[in-house]
Amino acid sequence: NNWFLCEKSYRPIAAQHPFVMASTAGNLAYLRSQGFETFPELFDESYDDIADWQARMRRIVEIVRDFDLASLNQVSVQQKIQHNHARFFDTDLTDHLCTTTIIEPVLEFVHG
């Protein structure tokens, strides 16, 4: 896959903020596949499907430029922020992801 999530991808989740991902196409969908909520009620998330990185960045700039701060007060937005924060700090999930995405692949590589 072409997805790359680094600490910057998770920082707004830990800090309890909604987010737009200026990254590789498909990263937003990948983050959702991990059980995190995204914010289509705040941002047009179709930017995540734009393959051309320059066109994707232009669309992200438009989204940020046109953002309405008052929309942050929506109950659904606040619930998603809390969900993401709780999921991010879920130690059972962290153990599972560490095992399946780091430890097991390394052991598989070492043992051939």
N, C-alpha and C positions, 0 to 999 in steps of 0.2 A: 504494500500500500504506500501511498504518498503522504500520509498524515503525519504531522509532527506537532506534538503538543509538548511545550516546555513549561517551566514554572510561570512564565508570563501568561500562559493560557489559563492557568488556575488561580492566579493572583486576584482577579476581581471576584471570583467565587469565594475565596477565603476572606476577602475584605467586604463581602456582602454588597456587591455591586452588580447591576446588569452589565452586559458586555456585547460588543461587536468584535468579531475575530478578524483582524487583518493578517491573514495567513493563507496557507494552501487551500485550494478549493476542496470542499468536503470535510474540513476540520470541524465545522460546526455540527454537522451530522454525526461525525465520529464522537464528539463530546456528548451528544444526545444518546448515542449507543451505550455510553458508560453510565447512563441513568441520570445525567444532569439535565436540567430544564433550560431552555433558551427563551428568548423574548420576542416572538413574532408580533405580540401586541404593541411592542415598542419600535421594532425595526423590521423593515422588509428583509427577510432572511434569504431571499432568492440570490443575493450576492454570493452565497456559499456554493452555488452551482455554476458560477461563471468561471470557465476554464482559463481564459486569458487573464493573466495576473494584472496587467495594466487596466483592463476594463473592470476587473473586480475591485481594484483599489479606487478607481474613479467612482464606482458605485458606493463604496464604503464612505468616501469623502462626502458624497451627497447625503447619505444617511445621517452621518454625524452632523453635518451642516444644518439639516432640516429637523433635528431632534427637538422635541418639545419636553422640557424639564417637568412640566406639570403631569405628564403621563406616568412619572415614577410613583405617583400616589395611588395608582390602581391596586386594589386588594390582590388581584392575581399576580401582579409583579412582586409585591412584598412576600406573598406565599412562595413563589418560585425562588426568591432570594434566600429565604429561610431553608427551603428544601435543599438547595445547592450547598449551602453552608453546612448543614447537618451531614449531607452525603460526603462532602469533602473531608470532614473530620471524623468520619466513621472508621474506627480502627480495624474492625473486621473486614471492611471493604479494602482498606489499605493493605492488610495482610494478604488477602486473596489476590489483589492486583500485583503485589510484589512477587508473590509466588508464581503466578501464571505468566507474567510478562517479563520477569527478570530471572528468577532462580531456575525455573523449569527450562527455559530456552538455553541458559548457560550450561546446565547439566546435560541437556540433550546434545549440545555442541561438543562438550568435553568427552562424553561417552560414545559419541558418533552414532 
